[in-house]
Amino acid sequence: MNYTIEHIKAAFQAAKKGILESDFIKYIEVHAHLHSNNAPSAKRGRKPGVQAEKAVKPAKKGKRGKRGKLGESILKFLSTKGAAGAHIKDISAAVKSKPANVTAWFYTTGKGKTKKVKPATFAYVPSK
């Protein structure tokens, strides 16, 4: 029997796990049979001589908006709401964005332009 790198790796792993010698010999025999050239192709349920063909789908192109567009649309929406402000869910629905993105905008970019009125409710602060 010709030993390959796979056999040596398997022996090393078996020694680390403490597998019995008889179990390891069975494993090597099965492993050698699967990797021989005349063995039937039993891997992954394929028939001999038939190759599975997959349809390759083109990658979807991202729908990234213009830089600063989210902030502009949030401030425009909040300016119509007045001092009472608006809830994150209402804002995200109006600007067609995820609530997490809108919340992140308020705590980063929108710090100086808005103020928190209630939990998850923000209002526009006009520039002086």
N, C-alpha and C positions, 0 to 999 in steps of 0.2 A: 504494500500500500504506500502510495506517495502522499506525504503529509504536506499540506499547504499552510499558508499563514493563518487561514481560518481555523484549521485544526489546532495550531499552537495557541491561538488566542482563546479558543474554547477550552483547551486544557488549563490554561492559566486561570480563566474565570471559574472553572470547575474546582480547581484547587483552592481558590479563595472562598468558595461557597461550601466546600467540604462534601462534594458529591462523591458517592461511592464509585469504586473503580468499574464495577460491572455496569452501572448506569451510564457512566461516561463512555465506555466502549460501545454500548448500544447507540448512544448519541452520535459518536464518531462514524459508526457504520451507516446510520441513516443519513447523516450529513454528507458523507462521501458519496452515497448513492444519488443524492439529489444534485450534487455538483458534477457528476460524471457526464461525459458527452452523450452517451447512449441512453441515459435515463429519460423516461417520459416527462414531459413538461407538466408537472403537477402543481407548480407554484401558482398561487392566486387564481386557481380555477380556470386557467387558460387551456385551450386545446393545442396540441402540438402543431407547429407551423402556422398558426394564426396569430397575428399581432393585433392587439386592440388599437383602434384608431379613435382618437378623441378630437372632437371639434374644438378648435381654438377660437375663443371669443376675443375680440379686440378689447383692450382696456378702456374702461369708461373715463371720459375726460372730466376733470373736476369742474364744479360750478362755482368758482371763486369770484366773489364780487370785487368791486373797486375798493381800494384802500380808503378807509374812513367812512364808507357808506353806512355801516351799522350805526355809528355814532351820530351821523347826520339825521338818519331816520328816527332814532330814539329821541334826539333833542327836538325835532320837528313835532313828534307826537306829544312829548311832554309839554311843549309850549302851549298846546291847545287845552291841556288839562288844568292849568293854573296851579295855585298853591296846594291844592288837595293832593296833587300827584296821581300816580297810577301804579297798580300792582304789576309785578314782574310778568305774570301770566298774560295780562292785558297788553302789556308792551310787546312781549314776544309774539303774540298773535298779530298785532298791528304791523310790526316790522318784518314778519315772516322769518323769524329766527328761533333758535332753540333757547329756552329759558336759561340754561346754563351759560350760554354765550352772552346773553343780555346781562345776567348777574355779574359775570366776569368783567364786562365793559364798565359797569357802575363802580366796581371796586378798583379798577385800574385807571382807565382813560377818563372816565366820567367823574372822578373825585371832585374836581374844582368846579364843575359845571352843574352838578346836581347835589341834592341833599336828601338824606333818608328821613322820611316823614313818619312812617310806621314800619313794622317788620315787613320786609319785601315790598315796600312801597316807596317810590322815589318821586321827587318833584324837581322841576327845572329852576335853576337859580340864574336870573339874567345877569349878564356882565355889567359892571359899573363903569 
